[in-house]
Amino acid sequence: MFRLAAIFVAVCMVLIAGSLAAVCYLFFGLSGAESATVGLAAFTGLALYNTVTTRLRDRTDVGEQIADLSRLTADLAKHMAEMKRNLTAAETKVDGAVNRVRAAVEPVTSEIEELGNLVKQLAETVAVHETAIVARAHTPAATGGDAEPMSAPVTAPMEAVPASVGSGFRALDAASMVAVIREAIDANRLDLYLQPVVTLPQRKVRFYEALTRLRTASGEQVMAEDFVPHAEAAGLMPRIDNLLLFRCVQILRRLLMKNREVGLFCNVSAATLADSQYFAQFSDFVDANRALAPALVFEFKQASYRAMGPMEYESLASLANRGFRFSMDHVTDVRMEPRELSERGFRFLKVPGTMLLKGHHVANGDIHPADLSDMLARYHIDLIAERVESESSVVDLLDFDVRFGQGFLFSQPRPVRAEAMQGNGDAAKSAPGDTARMPGINDPGAPRLVSNLGVVA
């Protein structure tokens, strides 16, 4: 169509130019050459005019097209912005819905996990009872009075230790007891046990407490409350504490590989803080393992803390300056100054559950047990109810705002497996000069343990 129009315009311009030349030749008397020149000039003028008008028309069309394109681009940008707002609003709604679903599901998941742990503990308890029943069924009547120590039910009170555990040791005189303790240290017969500290009411394991039991040459288990007083009187506690510290570091490294939020309570005697020779080794070792400070808590008895002097306080300060925290257990009353404990680095206080629930046991205290947790929290100290042995106690302790619990209700102390104490050379490498000076730590034949975090079931 465009080509036909151009041809038509060209033919018209030729006809006009030819007509003009003919008029000049016929009517104005111009010669043929002059008439042809006039016709050619007219054709050229018409061609130039046609070209200019065509260009102007094309420019106008292009301008209009560009304007239309600009309007379309603006509309498209407006639609894109609206779509982006709608998409952002939709994402916000989806995120809110996901967060609400997650918030609704997480408690259920936590409860299911805790229920699984309780079922596992129940299965372990049933297995222990079945083993005990089978053992009694195959025991001759003549030996019916000799029950195995581990056949005691998990829910038995902590004080209810079978008579055969430590009975022979308690029958010895003081000098013989010290000799047995010294021989057990030299032979590396100090076994490590772990007991969990759980959150309330979720019962999620948050800490473990390392407990030590002595094994005599005859295989008799001696509880810490039986041999520790005699070891302190004989000056043997620094050696025991150094050995316990090394093992705690080994166990803690394994625990942290599985759960970065778990911690470990390690009992320390005040005698170790006052012994300059052993505390120097103790201090060098914890300094080499300062990275474990957030998870390793040193625990002291209330009576030991009250008997501390300037030397012990200086040792406490040196440990606190390295980032380590402290705990107090064996609490007999709540006459204490939380501000002073907090300033010295104490972040945990273990109080027997019966003391919290029976106010007359703490009548001489400066504060009612119901207010103890809130008062300690103001100074960044967590209250732990220990020796919890019944479900009713847990319900009552929740009214006291107690966040942590420990006791046979949650788990009995379990021995450490030998492999949990071996093959973990990191702790030894971090302080190569100290391991040789600590008695018994190079002998792999001691502990035995249980379960998925290095504790056996």
C-alpha positions in Angstrom: 0.0 0.0 0.0 2.8 2.4 0.9 4.7 1.7 -2.3 1.5 2.2 -4.5 0.9 5.6 -2.8 4.5 6.6 -3.5 4.3 5.6 -7.1 1.0 7.5 -7.5 2.6 10.7 -6.0 5.6 10.3 -8.3 3.4 9.9 -11.4 1.4 13.0 -10.3 4.6 15.1 -9.9 5.8 14.0 -13.4 2.5 14.9 -14.9 2.4 18.3 -13.2 6.0 19.1 -14.2 5.3 17.9 -17.8 2.1 20.0 -18.0 4.0 23.1 -16.7 6.7 22.6 -19.4 4.1 22.2 -22.1 2.3 25.4 -21.1 5.6 27.3 -21.1 6.4 26.0 -24.6 3.0 26.4 -26.2 1.7 29.6 -24.6 4.7 31.5 -23.4 6.9 30.9 -26.4 9.8 29.4 -24.6 12.1 27.0 -26.4 12.1 23.3 -25.9 15.2 23.3 -23.7 13.9 26.2 -21.5 10.5 24.5 -21.2 12.3 21.2 -20.1 14.3 23.1 -17.5 11.2 24.7 -16.1 9.5 21.3 -15.9 12.6 19.7 -14.3 12.8 22.6 -11.7 9.1 22.1 -10.9 9.5 18.3 -10.5 12.5 18.9 -8.2 10.5 21.4 -6.1 7.6 19.0 -5.8 9.9 16.2 -4.9 11.6 18.2 -2.1 8.2 19.4 -0.8 7.0 15.8 -0.7 10.1 14.6 1.1 10.0 17.4 3.7 6.2 16.8 4.4 6.8 13.1 4.6 9.6 13.5 7.1 7.6 15.9 9.3 4.6 13.5 9.2 6.9 10.6 10.2 8.5 12.6 13.0 5.0 13.4 14.4 4.0 9.7 14.2 7.2 8.6 15.9 6.7 11.3 18.7 3.2 10.0 19.3 4.4 6.4 19.4 7.1 7.4 21.9 4.5 9.2 24.0 2.3 6.1 23.9 5.3 3.9 24.8 6.1 6.2 27.8 2.6 6.0 29.0 2.6 2.2 28.7 5.9 2.1 30.6 4.6 4.2 33.4 1.5 2.1 33.6 3.7 -1.1 33.7 5.9 0.4 36.4 2.7 1.3 38.4 1.4 -2.3 38.1 4.8 -3.7 39.0 4.9 -1.6 42.2 1.4 -2.7 43.1 2.4 -6.3 42.5 5.5 -5.9 44.7 3.3 -4.4 47.5 0.9 -7.3 47.2 3.7 -9.8 47.2 5.3 -8.2 50.3 2.0 -8.3 52.1 1.5 -11.9 51.1 5.0 -12.8 52.4 4.3 -11.0 55.7 1.1 -13.0 56.1 2.8 -16.3 55.2 5.7 -15.5 57.7 3.2 -14.7 60.4 1.3 -17.9 59.7 4.5 -19.9 59.8 5.6 -18.3 63.0 2.2 -19.0 64.6 2.3 -22.6 63.5 5.9 -23.0 64.7 5.0 -21.4 68.1 2.0 -23.8 68.4 4.1 -26.8 67.4 7.2 -26.2 69.4 5.6 -26.8 72.8 4.1 -30.0 71.5 7.4 -31.1 70.1 9.1 -30.3 73.4 6.5 -32.2 75.4 6.8 -35.2 73.0 10.6 -35.2 73.5 10.3 -35.0 77.2 7.7 -37.7 77.1 10.1 -39.9 75.1 12.8 -39.2 77.8 10.4 -40.2 80.6 9.4 -43.4 78.7 13.1 -44.2 78.3 13.8 -43.6 82.0 10.8 -45.8 82.8 12.1 -48.5 80.5 15.5 -48.3 82.2 13.9 -48.5 85.7 11.8 -51.5 84.6 15.0 -53.2 83.2 16.8 -52.6 86.5 13.9 -54.1 88.5 13.7 -57.1 86.1 17.4 -57.7 86.5 17.1 -57.5 90.3 14.1 -59.9 90.3 15.9 -62.4 88.1 19.0 -62.1 90.3 16.9 -62.8 93.4 15.2 -65.7 91.7 18.5 -67.4 91.0 20.1 -66.6 94.4 20.3 -69.5 96.8 18.4 -69.0 100.1 21.7 -69.0 102.0 22.8 -65.9 100.2 19.4 -64.3 100.2 20.5 -61.4 102.4 23.2 -60.2 100.0 21.4 -57.8 97.6 23.2 -56.1 94.8 23.7 -52.4 95.3 22.4 -51.5 91.8 19.1 -53.3 92.4 17.9 -50.4 94.4 15.0 -48.7 92.7 15.7 -45.5 90.8 13.1 -43.6 92.9 14.7 -44.5 96.2 15.8 -41.5 98.3 19.4 -40.4 97.9 20.1 -41.2 101.5 18.7 -44.7 101.2 22.0 -46.4 100.2 22.1 -50.1 100.6 24.0 -51.2 103.7 26.6 -53.1 101.6 27.7 -49.8 100.0 30.6 -48.5 102.1 29.6 -50.6 105.1 33.0 -52.3 105.3 34.8 -48.9 104.9 32.7 -47.4 107.7 33.8 -50.2 110.0 37.5 -49.2 109.7 39.3 -46.9 112.1 40.4 -43.4 110.9 44.0 -44.4 110.1 42.8 -47.4 108.1 40.3 -45.3 106.2 43.0 -42.8 105.2 45.2 -45.7 104.1 42.4 -47.1 101.9 41.7 -43.6 100.4 45.4 -43.0 99.7 45.8 -46.5 98.1 42.6 -45.9 96.0 44.0 -42.6 94.7 47.3 -44.2 93.8 45.6 -47.1 92.0 43.1 -44.7 90.2 40.1 -46.3 91.8 38.0 -43.1 91.9 35.0 -43.6 89.7 33.1 -40.7 88.1 29.3 -40.6 88.2 27.0 -38.0 86.5 23.6 -36.9 87.6 21.5 -34.6 85.4 20.1 -31.2 86.4 16.9 -30.6 84.5 14.7 -27.6 83.7 11.3 -27.4 85.2 8.7 -28.2 84.2 10.0 -29.3 80.8 12.6 -31.7 82.4 15.2 -31.0 79.7 18.7 -31.8 80.7 20.6 -28.6 81.1 23.6 -29.6 83.4 25.3 -32.6 84.8 26.8 -32.9 88.3 30.0 -34.9 88.5 30.1 -37.1 91.6 33.0 -39.2 92.8 32.9 -42.6 94.4 35.8 -44.6 95.8 36.4 -48.2 95.0 38.3 -50.3 97.5 40.6 -53.1 96.6 37.8 -55.6 97.3 35.4 -53.8 94.9 33.3 -52.1 97.5 31.8 -48.7 96.5 32.3 -45.9 99.0 30.1 -42.8 98.7 31.7 -39.4 98.8 30.0 -38.4 102.1 31.8 -41.3 103.7 35.4 -40.8 102.5 35.6 -37.0 101.8 35.8 -35.9 105.5 38.7 -38.3 106.1 40.4 -37.2 102.8 40.1 -33.6 103.9 41.5 -34.3 107.3 44.5 -36.2 105.7 45.1 -33.4 103.1 44.3 -35.7 100.2 41.4 -33.6 98.7 43.7 -31.5 96.4 44.9 -34.6 94.7 41.3 -35.9 94.3 40.1 -32.5 93.0 42.9 -32.3 90.4 42.0 -35.8 89.2 38.3 -35.0 89.2 38.9 -31.7 87.3 40.9 -33.5 84.5 38.1 -36.1 84.1 35.4 -33.4 84.1 37.2 -31.6 81.3 37.3 -34.8 79.3 33.6 -35.5 79.8 32.6 -31.9 79.2 34.4 -31.9 75.8 32.4 -35.0 74.8 29.1 -33.5 76.1 29.7 -30.2 74.2 30.2 -32.1 70.9 26.6 -33.4 71.2 24.9 -30.4 72.9 26.5 -26.9 73.0 24.0 -25.8 75.7 24.9 -28.4 78.3 27.0 -27.6 81.4 28.9 -29.6 84.1 29.1 -29.0 87.9 32.5 -30.0 89.3 32.8 -30.3 93.1 35.9 -28.6 94.5 37.2 -28.6 98.1 38.2 -25.5 99.9 41.4 -27.2 100.8 42.4 -27.2 97.2 42.0 -23.4 97.1 44.2 -23.0 100.1 47.0 -25.4 98.9 49.3 -23.2 96.9 51.2 -26.2 95.3 48.2 -28.0 94.1 46.1 -24.9 93.3 49.0 -23.7 91.0 48.6 -26.9 89.0 44.8 -26.6 89.2 45.0 -23.0 88.0 47.3 -23.7 85.1 45.0 -26.5 83.9 41.8 -24.4 83.9 43.7 -21.6 82.3 44.7 -23.9 79.4 41.0 -24.9 79.1 39.5 -21.4 79.5 37.4 -22.0 76.5 35.2 -24.3 78.6 34.5 -21.6 81.2 30.9 -21.0 80.1 30.0 -24.6 80.6 32.2 -25.6 83.6 30.9 -24.7 87.0 32.9 -25.2 90.2 30.8 -26.2 93.2 31.5 -25.6 96.9 29.7 -26.6 100.1 28.0 -23.8 102.1 30.0 -24.7 105.2 33.3 -24.7 103.2 32.4 -21.2 101.8 31.7 -19.8 105.2 35.0 -21.2 106.5 37.0 -19.6 103.7 39.7 -17.0 104.4 41.7 -14.5 102.4 43.7 -17.1 100.6 40.6 -19.0 99.5 38.9 -15.8 98.4 42.0 -14.9 96.3 41.9 -18.3 94.6 38.1 -17.9 93.9 38.8 -14.4 92.4 41.5 -15.8 90.1 39.1 -18.5 88.8 36.3 -15.9 88.4 38.7 -13.6 86.4 39.2 -16.5 84.0 35.4 -16.5 83.4 34.5 -19.6 85.5 31.3 -19.6 87.5 30.5 -21.1 91.0 27.7 -23.0 92.6 26.9 -23.6 96.3 25.4 -26.8 97.6 24.8 -28.6 100.9 22.8 -25.5 102.0 21.5 -25.8 105.5 20.0 -22.3 105.9 19.3 -19.3 103.7 21.1 -16.8 105.9 23.3 -15.4 103.1 24.0 -12.2 101.2 23.2 -12.7 97.5 25.0 -9.6 96.5 28.3 -10.9 98.0 27.8 -14.3 96.4 27.2 -12.7 93.0 30.2 -10.4 93.3 32.4 -13.5 94.0 31.1 -15.3 90.9 28.4 -17.6 92.3 25.6 -18.1 89.7 23.9 -21.2 91.2 22.5 -22.1 94.6 21.4 -25.7 95.3 18.8 -26.0 98.1 17.1 -29.3 99.1 13.6 -29.4 97.9 12.3 -30.3 101.3 13.9 -27.2 102.7 12.0 -25.0 100.2 8.7 -26.8 100.8 8.9 -26.9 104.6 9.2 -23.4 105.8 9.9 -24.4 109.4 13.3 -25.9 108.3 14.4 -22.4 107.4 12.8 -20.4 110.1 16.1 -18.9 111.0 16.6 -17.6 107.5 16.5 -14.0 106.4 13.9 -14.6 103.6 11.0 -16.9 103.1 11.7 -19.8 100.7 8.8 -18.7 98.4 10.7 -15.4 97.8 14.2 -17.0 97.5 14.1 -17.6 93.7 13.1 -14.0 92.9 15.6 -12.5 95.3 18.5 -14.6 93.8 17.4 -13.8 90.2 17.9 -10.1 90.9 21.6 -10.9 91.4 21.8 -13.3 88.4 21.8 -16.4 90.6 19.7 -19.5 89.6 18.0 -21.6 92.2 18.3 -25.3 91.9 16.1 -27.7 93.9 18.1 -30.8 94.7 17.1 -34.2 96.2 13.7 -34.1 94.4 12.2 -37.5 94.8 8.4 -37.2 94.1 6.1 -35.8 91.4 4.1 -33.9 94.1 7.3 -32.1 95.1 7.8 -30.9 91.5 4.3 -29.5 91.4 4.9 -27.6 94.6 8.3 -26.3 93.6 6.8 -24.8 90.5 4.8 -22.5 92.8 8.2 -21.3 94.2 9.3 -20.3 90.6 12.2 -22.9 90.7 13.7 -23.3 87.2 15.9 -26.3 87.8 15.6 -29.6 89.6 18.0 -32.5 90.5 17.2 -35.8 92.2 16.4 -39.4 91.9 13.0 -38.6 90.5 14.7 -37.4 87.2 17.7 -39.8 87.2 20.0 -41.6 89.6 23.8 -40.9 89.3 25.2 -43.0 86.5 28.8 -44.2 86.1 31.0 -43.0 83.2 32.0 -45.5 80.6 35.7 -46.2 80.2 35.6 -45.2 76.5 34.2 -41.8 77.5 37.4 -41.2 79.5 39.7 -42.5 76.8 40.5 -41.4 73.3 39.8 -37.7 74.1 43.3 -36.3 74.0 42.2 -32.7 73.5 42.1 -32.0 77.2 45.5 -33.5 77.8 47.0 -31.7 74.9 45.7 -28.4 76.2 47.8 -28.7 79.3 50.6 -31.2 78.6 52.7 -30.2 81.5 50.0 -30.8 84.1 48.8 -34.3 83.2 52.0 -35.9 84.5 51.7 -34.1 87.8 48.1 -35.1 88.4 47.8 -38.5 90.1 46.2 -41.3 88.2 45.1 -39.4 85.1 47.4 -41.3 82.8 45.9 -44.6 83.9 42.9 -45.4 81.6 41.5 -48.1 83.7 39.2 -46.2 86.0 35.7 -45.0 85.2 32.6 -46.5 83.5 29.6 -44.7 82.1 26.2 -44.8 80.5 23.8 -43.1 77.8 23.8 -40.9 74.7 25.7 -38.0 76.2 28.4 -40.1 77.6 26.3 -41.4 80.4 25.2 -45.1 80.4 21.6 -46.2 80.8 
